[in-house]
Amino acid sequence: MNTPLLKSIIPRIAAGVLGLGVFALLWFGIAGRLTWWQGWAFLVTFITYVTILVWRLSRLNPELLRERNQPASKAEPWDRVVMGIY
């Protein structure tokens, strides 16, 4: 695999896993239990959908995927802060 490409993918994967972990903590924290099967079903469905979406987009239109991963140049300052946190 191309080393520069790998260097650009690793931080995105790490950020995605961290974001998913925070989302799961909040999701199950609000429910108050880990035995909530509907929460697990949603989480698995969400992960599957996003994985397929990113994989297909990387194959069909990698330029669009790169563009979607960049902050908008004309975004409001408060929006850049929110997206930076996200």
C-alpha positions as semicolon CSV with decimal commas, in nm:
position;residue;x (nm);y (nm);z (nm)
1;M;0,000;0,000;0,000
2;N;0,111;0,355;-0,071
3;T;0,281;0,499;0,240
4;P;0,148;0,858;0,207
5;L;-0,200;0,716;0,157
6;L;-0,157;0,496;0,464
7;K;-0,038;0,796;0,667
8;S;-0,351;0,987;0,570
9;I;-0,586;0,696;0,643
10;I;-0,456;0,599;0,989
11;P;-0,552;0,929;1,161
12;R;-0,900;0,917;1,001
13;I;-0,953;0,560;1,124
14;A;-0,830;0,652;1,472
15;A;-1,060;0,956;1,483
16;G;-1,351;0,744;1,363
17;V;-1,294;0,476;1,626
18;L;-1,257;0,740;1,899
19;G;-1,573;0,918;1,784
20;L;-1,762;0,591;1,772
21;G;-1,644;0,506;2,124
22;V;-1,766;0,841;2,257
23;F;-2,096;0,796;2,072
24;A;-2,141;0,445;2,219
25;L;-2,059;0,568;2,571
26;L;-2,316;0,845;2,542
27;W;-2,571;0,617;2,375
28;F;-2,553;0,343;2,638
29;G;-2,488;0,590;2,920
30;I;-2,822;0,757;2,852
31;A;-2,990;0,414;2,845
32;G;-2,820;0,325;3,173
33;R;-2,732;-0,028;3,069
34;L;-2,528;-0,226;2,818
35;T;-2,795;-0,496;2,775
36;W;-3,009;-0,272;2,555
37;W;-3,035;-0,483;2,239
38;Q;-3,196;-0,205;2,034
39;G;-2,894;0,016;2,103
40;W;-2,658;-0,258;1,987
41;A;-2,869;-0,318;1,677
42;F;-2,857;0,052;1,591
43;L;-2,482;0,069;1,654
44;V;-2,410;-0,233;1,432
45;T;-2,640;-0,097;1,159
46;F;-2,475;0,246;1,177
47;I;-2,121;0,104;1,162
48;T;-2,213;-0,123;0,871
49;Y;-2,380;0,158;0,677
50;V;-2,093;0,405;0,726
51;T;-1,830;0,143;0,640
52;I;-2,007;0,047;0,316
53;L;-2,064;0,413;0,228
54;V;-1,699;0,511;0,278
55;W;-1,572;0,201;0,097
56;R;-1,799;0,256;-0,205
57;L;-1,725;0,627;-0,217
58;S;-1,350;0,558;-0,203
59;R;-1,388;0,327;-0,503
60;L;-1,635;0,528;-0,712
61;N;-1,538;0,888;-0,635
62;P;-1,227;0,932;-0,417
63;E;-1,212;1,306;-0,496
64;L;-1,555;1,355;-0,338
65;L;-1,447;1,160;-0,030
66;R;-1,137;1,379;0,006
67;E;-1,349;1,691;-0,036
68;R;-1,601;1,576;0,226
69;N;-1,318;1,519;0,475
70;Q;-1,192;1,878;0,443
71;P;-1,337;2,172;0,635
72;A;-1,547;2,405;0,423
73;S;-1,356;2,713;0,313
74;K;-1,656;2,944;0,350
75;A;-1,786;2,801;0,679
76;E;-1,873;3,027;0,970
77;P;-1,611;3,036;1,252
78;W;-1,849;2,874;1,501
79;D;-1,921;2,596;1,254
80;R;-1,550;2,523;1,214
81;V;-1,520;2,489;1,592
82;V;-1,812;2,247;1,607
83;M;-1,678;2,037;1,319
84;G;-1,332;2,040;1,475
85;I;-1,475;1,892;1,790
86;Y;-1,676;1,640;1,593
